[in-house]
Amino acid sequence: MPGVSFSRAHVCSGTETVLAGHASPRSVVFEKQMEGVPTVNLISVGSAQNVIATNVTSSGFDIILSLDGTNDKNASFDIHYTAIYYRVD
């Protein structure tokens, strides 16, 4: 219909596991490239580390950890991410 705009959201989510000794940045590649640059939200699970997304593109992003690796050699934690690109036609 003329004059009506439609919107579409592209969403990609997943989990990255960080093991002891892993350093940042860590690259994440989306399963399918998005039509534009998404907003990426990260949550660290099982750790008090702060995590941020940098170098965000339509095909992925890098994760930066507040501390490289972990203090416990057997420790690991997960980083859950959600990337959303919202397109307005």
The 8 nearest C-alpha neighbors of each residue, nearest first, counted from 0:
[[1, 3, 2, 4, 5, 88, 6, 87],
 [2, 0, 3, 4, 5, 88, 6, 87],
 [1, 3, 0, 4, 5, 88, 87, 6],
 [4, 2, 1, 0, 5, 88, 6, 87],
 [5, 3, 88, 2, 6, 87, 1, 0],
 [4, 6, 88, 87, 3, 7, 86, 2],
 [7, 5, 87, 86, 88, 4, 8, 85],
 [6, 8, 86, 85, 87, 9, 5, 88],
 [7, 9, 85, 84, 86, 10, 83, 6],
 [8, 10, 84, 83, 85, 7, 33, 11],
 [11, 9, 83, 82, 8, 84, 12, 81],
 [10, 12, 82, 81, 83, 29, 9, 13],
 [13, 11, 81, 80, 82, 10, 14, 79],
 [12, 14, 80, 79, 81, 15, 11, 78],
 [13, 15, 79, 78, 80, 77, 16, 12],
 [14, 16, 78, 77, 17, 79, 13, 80],
 [17, 15, 77, 76, 78, 18, 14, 75],
 [18, 16, 76, 75, 77, 21, 15, 19],
 [19, 17, 75, 21, 20, 74, 16, 68],
 [20, 18, 68, 69, 72, 21, 74, 75],
 [19, 21, 68, 18, 22, 69, 67, 72],
 [22, 20, 68, 19, 18, 67, 17, 23],
 [23, 21, 67, 68, 20, 24, 25, 64],
 [24, 22, 25, 63, 64, 67, 62, 21],
 [23, 25, 63, 62, 61, 22, 26, 64],
 [24, 26, 62, 23, 61, 27, 63, 22],
 [25, 27, 61, 60, 62, 24, 28, 59],
 [26, 28, 60, 59, 61, 29, 25, 62],
 [29, 27, 59, 58, 30, 26, 60, 31],
 [28, 30, 59, 31, 58, 32, 27, 11],
 [31, 29, 28, 32, 11, 58, 59, 33],
 [30, 32, 29, 33, 58, 11, 28, 57],
 [33, 31, 58, 57, 29, 34, 30, 59],
 [32, 34, 57, 35, 31, 58, 9, 36],
 [33, 35, 57, 32, 36, 84, 9, 86],
 [36, 34, 57, 33, 37, 84, 56, 86],
 [35, 37, 57, 56, 84, 55, 38, 33],
 [38, 36, 84, 83, 82, 39, 35, 57],
 [37, 39, 83, 82, 84, 40, 36, 55],
 [40, 38, 82, 81, 37, 83, 52, 41],
 [39, 41, 81, 80, 82, 38, 42, 52],
 [42, 40, 80, 79, 78, 39, 50, 51],
 [43, 41, 79, 78, 44, 80, 40, 50],
 [42, 44, 78, 77, 46, 79, 45, 48],
 [45, 43, 77, 46, 78, 76, 42, 79],
 [44, 46, 76, 43, 77, 47, 75, 78],
 [47, 45, 48, 44, 76, 43, 77, 75],
 [46, 48, 49, 45, 43, 44, 65, 50],
 [49, 47, 46, 65, 50, 43, 64, 66],
 [48, 50, 65, 64, 47, 51, 43, 66],
 [51, 49, 64, 63, 65, 48, 62, 41],
 [50, 52, 63, 62, 53, 41, 49, 64],
 [51, 53, 62, 61, 60, 63, 39, 55],
 [54, 52, 61, 55, 60, 62, 51, 63],
 [53, 55, 60, 61, 56, 52, 59, 62],
 [54, 56, 60, 53, 59, 36, 52, 61],
 [57, 55, 36, 58, 59, 60, 54, 37],
 [56, 58, 36, 33, 35, 32, 59, 34],
 [57, 59, 32, 56, 29, 28, 33, 31],
 [60, 58, 28, 29, 56, 27, 57, 55],
 [59, 61, 55, 54, 27, 26, 53, 56],
 [60, 62, 26, 53, 25, 52, 24, 54],
 [63, 61, 52, 25, 24, 51, 26, 53],
 [62, 64, 24, 23, 51, 50, 52, 61],
 [65, 63, 50, 66, 23, 67, 49, 62],
 [64, 66, 49, 48, 50, 63, 67, 51],
 [67, 65, 64, 68, 48, 69, 49, 22],
 [68, 66, 22, 64, 23, 21, 69, 65],
 [67, 69, 20, 21, 19, 22, 66, 18],
 [68, 70, 19, 71, 20, 74, 67, 72],
 [69, 71, 72, 68, 19, 74, 20, 73],
 [70, 72, 74, 73, 69, 19, 75, 68],
 [73, 71, 19, 74, 70, 69, 20, 18],
 [74, 72, 71, 19, 75, 18, 69, 70],
 [75, 73, 71, 19, 72, 18, 69, 76],
 [74, 76, 18, 17, 19, 73, 16, 77],
 [75, 77, 45, 17, 16, 44, 46, 18],
 [78, 76, 16, 44, 15, 43, 17, 79],
 [77, 79, 43, 15, 14, 42, 44, 16],
 [80, 78, 14, 42, 41, 13, 77, 43],
 [81, 79, 41, 12, 13, 40, 14, 78],
 [80, 82, 12, 40, 39, 11, 83, 41],
 [81, 83, 39, 11, 38, 10, 37, 12],
 [84, 82, 10, 37, 38, 9, 85, 81],
 [85, 83, 37, 9, 8, 38, 35, 36],
 [84, 86, 8, 7, 9, 83, 87, 6],
 [87, 85, 7, 6, 8, 88, 84, 9],
 [86, 88, 6, 5, 7, 85, 4, 8],
 [87, 5, 4, 6, 86, 7, 3, 85]]
